[in-house]
């Protein structure tokens, strides 16, 4: 709605040539729930749309699903946060080239009672080890998202296979980050979340950030144009304009300026 209001204002000022019509060019961006739930895309996309006349339609799912959708040709641009999978996507020929866009970090949240005793720590592996030893409730997205992939890497580093505890203290929601945080709040459970979604999350209940600052919690986002040689229906020209804008001065400045409640949730770092 905000984007529609913005477009109406811009049109009234004559900043877009011609009316908005059904024939207006558009692209589909397969992206993550964090870029949507945080409000980032709703904030920055109107500027791109006003400048180019290209409408951006976002499909916000977990990174794994976004990549599968792009492989199926159901998108023009991929904007996700699992670098190894992004690089494989390009190596397999599904994407043209990968670019860094921005970063933030993951945090471990949990109940104020902190039954695992991890509060104030900065070692995510030690914290997850303590959670497993305490058999404290842990809510996992369990959806092959970038966050879920990161979580599984940390469990592996801790020498813990959480699948062995599935349905007991380890609960997989199969849902996005917001829904998983709702489950964690209702269960007084621990959860790994990207900071942007956490800062935008309203139903915290007894949850608070308990572990942060580990370099292993670094969270990089990348953008890739889907390869039109694989899918001729890819809107390559419009998609490339979006990629160029996002990693260029205007897009990077828009990301930098996104500071809800004065807090910067994403840090632009396109090279």
Helices and strands as residue ranges (DSSP letters): H 2-12, E 26-32, H 33-37, H 40-52, E 55-61, H 63-71, E 77-80, H 83-91, E 95-111, H 124-134, E 138-140, H 146-157, G 162-165, E 170-172, H 177-187, E 191-194, H 195-200, E 207-211, G 215-217, E 218-226, H 236-247, H 249-257, G 260-262, E 267-268
